[in-house]
Amino acid sequence: MIRILLVDDHPIVRTGLRSLFDNYEDIEVGGEASTGEEAVDFVKSTTVDVVLCDLRLGAGMNGAETTAAIAKLPRAPRVLILTTFDKDAEILACIEAGASGYLLKDVSAQTIVESIRAAAQGQLVLAPEMTQRVLAGMRAPKVELTAREHDVLQQLATGNGNKQIAKVLFVSEATVKTHLVHIFDKLQATSRTEAIIKARELGLV
C-alpha cells in the first residue's frame, strides 16, 4: 500500500484527486494539506510514502521550498510535483530541492497513478522532453545577482526607466546605470528587453 499526502491550495483539486485514488487498491490518501507549512508539519507526525504537491501554494512556501523542507526530515517521503506551470527554472528548482518528479496537470489519470508508484520505488519521474530541459538547465552557468542588482532588475521588469528606478531605490542614476551594466553582463543581454526576457526564463523576476 502506498500512502500519499495531497498538497494543493484548491480544495476541489484535492477532492478530485482523492476520488481518483479511491479507484486504486494500492494507493491510500493518508491526508491533505493546503499549504507547504501544513504539509511539512503533517509529514513530521504521520508516515506517508509520497507527497503529491502543487507548485504554487498561495502566500507561503512554494512547491520547491516545501520539497526542500521535507527532504531534510528523517525518513523523508518522496515528493512528486503536480502543477500547471512548466517553466524550466521552476522545474529545475524542484528537482534540485529533491523532488522525485514533476508532472503537469494535463496528464492522464493513469500517468499520475503510475508516476506515484514509480516515485514510491525511488525512481525519477520526468517526461523525456522535460528531462532534456532539466539537464540543460543543470549544465547552464548559474546567474548570481547581488541583492541590489536584483532590486534594479525587479524595477526594470516593471518598465521603470533609470530615473524612476533611482528614485524608488534612493540611489543616483549613475549607480543604476552601473548596476545595469553588471546585470546585462551576467545575463549576456544587450538590451533592457533581452535582459527581462532572460531573467524571466531563469526565474529571476
Stockholm file with secondary structure:
# STOCKHOLM 1.0

chainA/1-205         MIRILLVDDHPIVRTGLRSLFDNYEDIEVGGEASTGEEAVDFVKSTTVDVVLCDLRLGAGMNGAETTAAIAKLPRAPRVLILTTFDKDAEILACIEAGASGYLLKDVSAQTIVESIRAAAQGQLVLAPEMTQRVLAGMRAPKVELTAREHDVLQQLATGNGNKQIAKVLFVSEATVKTHLVHIFDKLQATSRTEAIIKARELGLV
#=GR chainA/1-205 SS CEEEEEECSCHHHHHHHHHHHTTCTTEEEEEEESSHHHHHHHHHHSCCSEEEECSCCTTSCCHHHHHHHHHTSTTCCEEEEEESCCCHHHHHHHHHHTCSEEEETTSCHHHHHHHHHHHHTTCCBCCHHHHHHHHHHHHSCCCCCCHHHHHHHHHHHTTCCHHHHHHHHTCCHHHHHHHHHHHHHHHTCSSHHHHHHHHHHTTCC
#=GC SS_cons         CEEEEEECSCHHHHHHHHHHHTTCTTEEEEEEESSHHHHHHHHHHSCCSEEEECSCCTTSCCHHHHHHHHHTSTTCCEEEEEESCCCHHHHHHHHHHTCSEEEETTSCHHHHHHHHHHHHTTCCBCCHHHHHHHHHHHHSCCCCCCHHHHHHHHHHHTTCCHHHHHHHHTCCHHHHHHHHHHHHHHHTCSSHHHHHHHHHHTTCC
//
